[in-house]
């Protein structure tokens, strides 16, 4: 039996593995600072966690569901529930520290 890749946002965040979601917008200056930080975090946590980006303009439903009012907003989900959130640019060390209890 093969597992299909999760397709919906709910499926993506439902797993036991923590998922860091970066809610961003193309027009947002500070959001452009996040990709290298997210890459650095991914290098630190490897396969223990998932990192995804969600464009709030293309996915207004997800943004509304989690009351994302400003971008970037970073939320860590575990088993489908938000367990940590922060708005603004956050460095990789802070993100790793926030994620450690959920790994």
Secondary structure as the mmCIF struct_conf table of DSSP 4:
data_model
#
loop_
_struct_conf.conf_type_id
_struct_conf.id
_struct_conf.beg_label_comp_id
_struct_conf.beg_label_asym_id
_struct_conf.beg_label_seq_id
_struct_conf.end_label_comp_id
_struct_conf.end_label_asym_id
_struct_conf.end_label_seq_id
HELX_LH_PP_P HELX_LH_PP_P1 UNK A 2 UNK A 6
BEND BEND1 UNK A 8 UNK A 8
HELX_RH_AL_P HELX_RH_AL_P1 UNK A 9 UNK A 13
BEND BEND2 UNK A 15 UNK A 17
STRN STRN1 UNK A 18 UNK A 24
TURN_TY1_P TURN_TY1_P1 UNK A 26 UNK A 27
TURN_TY1_P TURN_TY1_P2 UNK A 29 UNK A 29
HELX_RH_3T_P HELX_RH_3T_P1 UNK A 30 UNK A 33
HELX_RH_AL_P HELX_RH_AL_P2 UNK A 34 UNK A 45
HELX_RH_3T_P HELX_RH_3T_P2 UNK A 46 UNK A 48
STRN STRN2 UNK A 49 UNK A 55
TURN_TY1_P TURN_TY1_P3 UNK A 56 UNK A 58
HELX_RH_AL_P HELX_RH_AL_P3 UNK A 60 UNK A 65
TURN_TY1_P TURN_TY1_P4 UNK A 66 UNK A 67
BEND BEND3 UNK A 70 UNK A 72
STRN STRN3 UNK A 73 UNK A 78
TURN_TY1_P TURN_TY1_P5 UNK A 79 UNK A 80
STRN STRN4 UNK A 81 UNK A 87
BEND BEND4 UNK A 88 UNK A 88
HELX_RH_AL_P HELX_RH_AL_P4 UNK A 92 UNK A 100
TURN_TY1_P TURN_TY1_P6 UNK A 101 UNK A 102
#
